[in-house]
Amino acid sequence: MSSMAGLKPKHFLWQADGKVARIRLDRPERKNPLTFDSYAELRDTFRALRDADDIDTVVFLPNGGNFCSGGDVHDIIGPLVGMEMKALLAFTRMTGDLVKAMLNCGKPIIAAVDGIAVGAGAIIVMASDIRIATPEAKTAFLFTRVGLAGCDMGACAMLPRIIGQGRAAELLYTGRAMSAAEGERWGFYNRLVDAASLEADALDMARRIASGPTFAHGITKTQLNQEWAMGLEQAIEAEAQAQAICMQTRDFEHAYRAFVAKEKPIFEGA
């Protein structure tokens, strides 16, 4: 296991408070676009989180009133136009690896969205476990508006599972913005909150999750992702095995003893 509370990334902001880590992209004057470097550093950070024993939940926050404007036009899109196929494929695989790292990091991720969350920014929100937004949030999978397919970074696999095939198809074909009200109504956003309370609301949820049985939360995240590709009988058997593993943890025993003693259980993630 490793420690990540003191991480000092070069290309985004990181703050650890107890077992909760906060991430913000740090180019607010341009609505926080991603660069080659920030993509790679985010990927590496989420990969490392899998083995971190001092971080149990992650909150991805806006900065300066916006979440993320996607790939930087000058720093990413311009250079891509001049690349050969091998380099292009290396880039698209790298961006997909960020999503894989988020899915496989073993930690619940909460996306708190205000303002613009478009392109790869919308993908980061989509790949999070729980999504909260302000009424002003605008989310767009705008790849077709730059001449690309809507099937970027897992969007065609994940978005229909969240909001339904027809709604996902509309957003991915047109690239139009999904309003916050639509996002909540369609199940993309868990709820909407005022901008003034967005960070506090997200952190409160993150702390509540981090105070729970965090080893078991990692199992839940794994099953939520892996069961997409399972039949019902496979899923039920996988969950039986997963639950049997959790029944061997001290957290399970502590919960029982606390119940008998009429006390609140204190979980240790072990």
N, C-alpha and C positions, 0 to 999 in steps of 0.2 A: 504494500500500500504506500501511498505518497501523500504529501501535503501540498495543497494548492492555494491556501488562504492568502499567502504572501505573493501570489503571482503578480508579475509586473509586465504585462504585454506591451508591445510597441505600437500596435495598430488599432487598439480599442481600449475602453476604460473597463477596469475590473475592480470591484470592491467586495470584500467578504465581511459579513456581519454574522458572527456565530457560524452556523452551518449553512447559511444562505449566501450565495454569490450573486452579485449584480453585474450585468454586462450592458454597456452602452457603446454604440459606434460614436466616433468622436470627430465628426466633420459637420457640425450643425449648420454652418453657413451654407452648405450645399445639400442639406437634408440628409446627411449621413450616408453617402454612397459607399459601396464596397470597392476595394481595389484588389489586385492580385495578392498583395501582401496580407490584407485583412482577411480575405477568404482563407488563405493557407493557415494563418495564425488561429483563426476561429476553429478550423478543422482540427488542428493539432491540440487546441485547448479542450475541445469536447472529447477527443480521443483520450487525453490524459485524465479527464474527469472520471472515467470508468474505474481507475485505480486509486482515486483520491478518497481518503477516509475522513477528511475534515470538511467536506462540502457535500450536502445532501440534497439541496434543491438549487435551481438556477432561475433567476428572473432576468429576462431580456427586456430592457427598458428603452423608451425614446430618449432623445436628447435635443433640446431646443425646440420642442413642439412637434418633432417628426421622428418616426421610427427608422425608416431606411428607404432611400430612393433607388435601390438596386445597384447594378454595376455602373461604375463611373463612366460617363460617356467618353471622357478624354483619356482616362487612365486604363480603361478596359476595352470599351467598344472600338475606339479608334485603332489601337494596336491589333485587335482581332481581325480587322479587315485585311491586314497585310500578312497574316500568318498562313502557313501551309497546313494541310490536313492533320499531320502528326501532332503539331503544336496545338491546333484547335481541339483535337480529341483529348490531349493531356489537360487542357483547361477545363473542358466540360466534365471530364471525369473528376477533376479536383473539386469542382463546385458540387457535384453529386456526392463526393466523399464528405462534404460538410454535413449534408442531410443524413448520410449513413452514420456519421459520428454523433449527431444529435440523437438519432434513434437508438443507438447502441451505447450511450454513455452511462446508462444505468441510473440516471438521476431525473426526476421529474423537472420539466422545463415549463415555465410560465412566461408567455409573451404578453407584455403590457403595451398596447398600441395607441399612439396618438398621432394625428396628422397623416403623413404619407407613409404607406407600407406597400411598395410596388416592386415588380420584378423579383429579384432575388430576396428583397425584403419581405415580400408576401410569402415567399417560400419558407423563409425562416419562421415566420408566424405559423404557417401551415404545419411545419415539422415540429412545433412545440406541442406539449401535451395538453396544456390549458391556455386559452386565449381570452384576454380581457381587453376591452377597447373603450375609448371615449366616443361620444356621439359624432365627433369631428373626424374620426378615423376614415381614411379612404384606402381601400386595398385593391390592387389591380395586378393581375398576371398578364403584363402588357407585352409579352414576347412577340406576338404577331405585329405589334405596332413598330417593331424594329426589323421586320422581315423574317422572323424566326417562327418555329413551330411552338405551340403551347405546351409541348411535352418536355418541360425543362425541370431537371432536378427532382424528378418523381411526381410532378404535378398531376399527370394523367392517371397515376396509380392512387395517389393519396386524396386529392381534392374531391373526386366523386364519392369516396367513402365518407367524407365529412359532410358534404352538402347535397349529394345526389348527382347522378350522371348528367341529367339535362341542365341543371344549373351550372355544373362545372364546365360542360361543353360550351355554354353561352359565354362564360367568362374567358375561357381559353381561346375560343375562336375570335371574339371581338376585342379582347384586351381592355374592356371597359372597367371602370372602377366599381367595386361593390361598396355600397354605402354601409356605414356601421349598423344602421337599422336592418338592412338586408342581411348582413353578416350574423346578427343576433337571431333574426327570425329563421334563418337557414341552418343554424347550429354551428356556424363557423366560429362565432364568438360565444363564449359561455355567458357573458353578460356585459352590459355597458355601464360605465361609471363616469362621473365628472372628472375632468382633467386634473382638478385640484386634489382629488383623492385616488388617482390611478395608481401611483407608486405605492402609497400606503396600503391600498387594497390588495395589490399583487404581493407585497411583502408579507402582509398578514396571512394570506393563503399559503405562501411559501413556508413561513415559520410553522404554521399548523401542520403542514405536510412533513416538515423536517422533524417535528416533535413526535411523529408516529413511528411505526416499525419500518425503518428505512431499508433494511435488507429485504423485507417483504415488498416494499414499494418498487425496488429494483426488479423483483420477480414479476410484479404486476405490469411494469413497463415492457419487459421482455415478452410477456404473453400477449399484451395488447398488440404488439407489432408482429409477432410470429404467427398469431392465429389468423391473420389475414389470408394466409396461404394454406390453411388447414380445413379439412372437412369437419363437421360437427363432432363426429365420434373421436377423431384425432384430437380436437380441441379439448373435449371433456377429459380424455386420458392425460393429455399434457397438463391440464389444470390439476388433476388428481395427484400427479407426480410433483408438481410445483408446490401444492399445498402440503403434501407430506414432508417436503424439504423444510417448509416454513414451520411446521409443527415440531421440528427438532431445534428451533432457535430458542434462546433464552427469553426473547421478547414474548413468545407465546406462553412460556411458563410464567413470566412476570405478570402478564395480563390475567392469567388464571388466579394467581395468588392475590393480586390486587382486587379482583372481583370478590373473592372469598372474604378478604379483609375489608371490603367496602371502601377501597381507596382508589384513587386515580392511578392507572399504570404509568410507569416511567419507562419508556423504551430506550434502548441503547443501540439499536441497529445490529444486534448480535444474536 
